[in-house]
């Protein structure tokens, strides 16, 4: 399976999970799916037989509301049987609608924006102090970068030269209440991170797997790395793309059927 095929599987699985659980955040799930696919397929080191292997890379989904994409990826990698995802969002299920550390392969429960990125930074610092060679990856949303704790983390990681730490920003230009530029314009984003000692890469098309791989593989020159992946909210489904409604809307009825069709689920 290629990373592109893996991303397609993630999208379709996550969409089915949202449909079954009557859950939202589909727009962000679809925008982050390619980042998640490339990270798990081509970049990160992990052990499905021992998810707590001390030498594993750590992946933290700081935008925890888009957990369905990561759950789908973990199932696809073999951390647990895919059938377990049918319990997503149900009472008593470990597959909660914000990511849960109770799921094998998940490092941290998150949902309070900014929290996951800060903890991931601490994981990277711990690795440095213990002379471990594992890497830490944190996936953020661009709207999440409004949080003050993000910038405390940015300053701290730069000050401590955490070159084992990579942040990926799913920059889909939208957040819960509107366009990011209208709510809190953080552009030029890359220059801000560079000012605090980070190596910053702008990925023009955050759905292009080759561009993403190149950014992950770039040398950071002893600095922490941020990859700003410019994505489209609702990517792959025409009526969901760049539509804030799909931050909240549940995919039901014809919406679900049409989305599955456009994502190639009937092929």
C-alpha positions as CSV (number, residue, x, y, z in Angstrom):
1,X,0.0,0.0,0.0
2,X,1.4,3.4,-1.0
3,X,1.1,6.5,1.3
4,X,-1.6,7.8,-1.1
5,X,-3.6,4.7,-0.8
6,X,-3.1,4.8,3.0
7,X,-4.5,8.4,3.1
8,X,-7.5,7.3,1.1
9,X,-8.1,4.5,3.5
10,X,-7.8,6.9,6.5
11,X,-10.3,9.3,5.0
12,X,-12.9,6.6,4.2
13,X,-12.5,4.9,7.6
14,X,-12.7,8.2,9.5
15,X,-15.7,9.3,7.6
16,X,-17.5,6.0,8.4
17,X,-16.6,6.5,12.0
18,X,-18.1,10.0,12.1
19,X,-21.2,8.8,10.3
20,X,-21.7,5.9,12.7
21,X,-21.0,7.9,15.8
22,X,-22.9,11.0,14.6
23,X,-19.7,12.9,15.3
24,X,-18.4,16.1,13.8
25,X,-15.0,17.7,12.8
26,X,-15.0,16.0,9.4
27,X,-13.5,19.0,7.7
28,X,-10.3,19.0,9.8
29,X,-10.1,15.2,9.7
30,X,-10.0,15.4,5.9
31,X,-7.4,18.2,5.9
32,X,-5.0,16.4,8.2
33,X,-5.3,12.9,6.6
34,X,-2.4,13.3,4.2
35,X,-0.1,14.5,7.0
36,X,-1.1,11.6,9.2
37,X,-0.6,9.1,6.3
38,X,2.9,10.3,5.4
39,X,4.0,10.4,9.0
40,X,2.8,6.9,9.8
41,X,3.6,5.3,6.4
42,X,7.0,6.8,5.7
43,X,8.5,8.7,8.6
44,X,7.9,7.6,12.2
45,X,9.4,4.5,13.8
46,X,7.0,2.5,16.0
47,X,6.4,-1.1,17.2
48,X,2.9,-2.4,16.8
49,X,3.7,-5.3,19.0
50,X,5.0,-3.1,21.8
51,X,3.4,0.3,21.6
52,X,5.5,1.5,24.6
53,X,8.8,0.5,23.1
54,X,11.3,3.0,24.7
55,X,13.0,3.6,21.3
56,X,9.8,4.5,19.5
57,X,9.1,7.9,18.0
58,X,6.4,9.8,19.8
59,X,3.5,11.3,17.8
60,X,1.1,13.7,19.6
61,X,-2.1,14.9,18.0
62,X,-2.5,18.2,19.7
63,X,-5.6,19.0,17.6
64,X,-7.3,16.1,19.4
65,X,-10.7,16.7,17.9
66,X,-9.4,15.2,14.6
67,X,-8.7,11.9,16.4
68,X,-10.6,9.8,13.9
69,X,-7.8,10.2,11.3
70,X,-5.1,9.0,13.8
71,X,-7.3,6.1,15.0
72,X,-7.8,5.0,11.4
73,X,-4.1,5.2,10.8
74,X,-3.3,3.2,13.9
75,X,-5.8,0.5,12.9
76,X,-4.3,0.5,9.4
77,X,-0.8,0.0,10.8
78,X,-2.0,-3.0,12.9
79,X,-2.0,-1.6,16.5
80,X,-5.5,-3.1,17.0
81,X,-8.2,-4.8,14.8
82,X,-10.0,-2.3,12.6
83,X,-13.4,-3.7,13.8
84,X,-12.8,-2.0,17.1
85,X,-13.3,1.3,15.4
86,X,-17.0,0.5,15.2
87,X,-17.3,1.5,18.8
88,X,-16.0,5.0,18.2
89,X,-17.9,7.6,20.2
90,X,-20.0,5.1,22.0
91,X,-20.5,5.0,25.8
92,X,-17.7,3.0,27.4
93,X,-15.6,2.9,24.3
94,X,-11.9,3.7,24.6
95,X,-12.2,5.4,21.2
96,X,-13.5,8.7,22.4
97,X,-14.2,11.7,20.2
98,X,-11.1,13.5,21.4
99,X,-8.0,11.4,21.2
100,X,-7.4,9.1,24.1
101,X,-4.2,7.5,25.5
102,X,-6.2,4.4,26.3
103,X,-5.8,3.5,22.6
104,X,-2.7,1.5,21.7
105,X,-0.3,3.8,19.8
106,X,-1.7,7.0,21.3
107,X,0.8,8.9,23.5
108,X,-1.4,11.5,25.0
109,X,-5.1,12.4,25.5
110,X,-5.6,15.9,24.1
111,X,-8.4,18.3,23.2
112,X,-7.6,21.4,25.1
113,X,-5.7,23.2,22.3
114,X,-2.1,24.0,22.9
115,X,-1.7,21.3,25.6
116,X,-0.5,18.5,23.4
117,X,2.2,20.6,21.7
118,X,3.6,21.6,25.1
119,X,3.7,18.0,26.4
120,X,5.3,16.9,23.1
121,X,8.0,19.5,23.7
122,X,8.6,18.0,27.2
123,X,8.9,14.5,25.6
124,X,11.6,15.9,23.3
125,X,13.5,17.5,26.2
126,X,13.3,14.2,28.1
127,X,14.8,12.4,25.1
128,X,17.7,14.9,24.9
129,X,18.5,14.7,28.6
130,X,18.4,10.9,28.6
131,X,20.5,10.8,25.4
132,X,17.8,8.8,23.5
133,X,17.6,8.9,19.7
134,X,13.8,8.9,19.4
135,X,12.0,11.8,17.7
136,X,8.9,13.6,18.7
137,X,6.2,14.8,16.3
138,X,3.3,17.1,17.2
139,X,0.4,17.8,14.8
140,X,-1.2,21.2,15.4
141,X,-3.9,23.2,13.7
142,X,-3.2,26.8,12.5
143,X,-6.1,28.1,14.6
144,X,-4.5,26.3,17.6
145,X,-1.5,28.7,17.2
146,X,-3.7,31.4,18.7
147,X,-3.0,29.8,22.1
148,X,-0.3,31.5,24.2
149,X,1.0,28.1,25.4
150,X,2.0,27.4,21.8
151,X,4.4,30.4,21.8
152,X,5.8,29.5,25.2
153,X,6.6,26.1,23.7
154,X,8.1,27.6,20.6
155,X,10.4,29.8,22.7
156,X,11.4,26.9,25.0
157,X,12.2,24.5,22.2
158,X,14.2,27.0,20.3
159,X,16.1,28.0,23.4
160,X,17.0,24.4,24.1
161,X,17.9,23.4,20.6
162,X,15.4,20.5,20.5
163,X,16.4,19.2,17.1
164,X,14.6,15.9,17.8
165,X,11.3,17.8,17.8
166,X,9.1,18.4,14.7
167,X,5.8,20.3,14.7
168,X,3.5,19.9,11.7
169,X,0.8,22.6,11.3
170,X,-2.3,21.6,9.4
171,X,-2.8,25.0,8.0
172,X,-6.3,24.8,6.5
173,X,-6.9,28.5,7.1
174,X,-10.1,27.9,9.1
175,X,-11.0,27.4,12.8
176,X,-14.1,26.9,14.8
177,X,-15.5,30.4,14.4
178,X,-14.3,31.5,11.0
179,X,-11.2,32.1,8.9
180,X,-7.9,32.2,10.8
181,X,-6.8,35.5,9.2
182,X,-10.0,37.2,10.4
183,X,-9.8,35.9,14.0
184,X,-6.1,36.2,14.7
185,X,-3.9,36.7,11.7
186,X,-0.5,35.0,12.4
187,X,1.1,35.5,9.0
188,X,3.9,35.5,8.2
189,X,3.8,32.3,10.2
190,X,7.2,30.8,9.1
191,X,9.1,34.0,9.9
192,X,7.6,34.0,13.5
193,X,8.9,30.5,14.2
194,X,12.3,31.2,12.7
195,X,12.6,34.3,14.9
196,X,12.5,31.8,17.9
197,X,15.2,29.6,16.5
198,X,13.3,27.0,14.5
199,X,13.9,25.6,11.1
200,X,10.7,26.4,9.2
201,X,9.4,24.8,6.0
202,X,6.4,26.0,4.0
203,X,4.8,23.1,2.2
204,X,2.7,24.8,-0.5
205,X,0.5,21.8,-1.0
206,X,0.0,20.0,2.2
207,X,-1.8,17.2,0.4
208,X,1.2,16.4,-1.9
209,X,3.0,13.5,-0.3
210,X,6.3,14.1,-2.0
211,X,6.4,17.7,-0.7
212,X,5.5,16.5,2.8
213,X,8.2,13.8,2.8
214,X,10.8,16.3,1.6
215,X,9.9,18.6,4.4
216,X,10.2,15.8,7.0
217,X,13.6,14.7,5.7
218,X,15.1,18.2,5.6
219,X,18.0,18.8,7.9
220,X,17.2,21.3,10.6
221,X,20.7,22.4,11.4
222,X,20.5,21.6,15.1
223,X,17.1,23.4,15.5
224,X,13.6,22.2,16.2
225,X,11.6,21.9,13.0
226,X,8.2,23.3,12.0
227,X,6.4,22.2,8.8
228,X,3.6,24.5,7.8
229,X,1.5,22.3,5.5
230,X,-1.0,24.4,3.6
231,X,-4.1,22.3,3.3
232,X,-7.8,22.5,2.4
233,X,-10.5,21.9,5.1
234,X,-12.7,19.1,3.9
235,X,-10.2,18.1,1.2
236,X,-11.4,15.5,-1.3
237,X,-15.1,16.2,-0.9
238,X,-16.3,19.0,-3.1
239,X,-19.2,20.3,-0.9
240,X,-17.1,20.2,2.2
241,X,-14.0,22.0,1.0
242,X,-13.4,25.4,2.6
243,X,-16.8,25.3,4.2
244,X,-16.8,26.0,7.9
245,X,-20.1,24.2,8.3
246,X,-18.1,20.9,8.2
247,X,-16.2,21.8,11.3
248,X,-19.5,20.9,13.2
249,X,-21.8,19.2,10.8
250,X,-22.4,15.4,11.1
251,X,-22.1,13.5,7.8
252,X,-25.6,11.9,7.5
253,X,-27.8,10.6,4.7
254,X,-27.0,11.9,1.2
255,X,-24.1,13.9,2.6
256,X,-22.4,10.7,3.7
257,X,-23.2,8.8,0.5
258,X,-21.9,11.5,-1.7
259,X,-18.8,12.0,0.3
260,X,-18.0,8.3,0.2
261,X,-18.5,8.4,-3.6
262,X,-16.2,11.4,-4.1
263,X,-13.5,9.8,-1.9
264,X,-13.5,6.7,-4.1
265,X,-15.2,4.4,-1.7
266,X,-17.3,2.7,-4.2
267,X,-14.5,1.9,-6.6
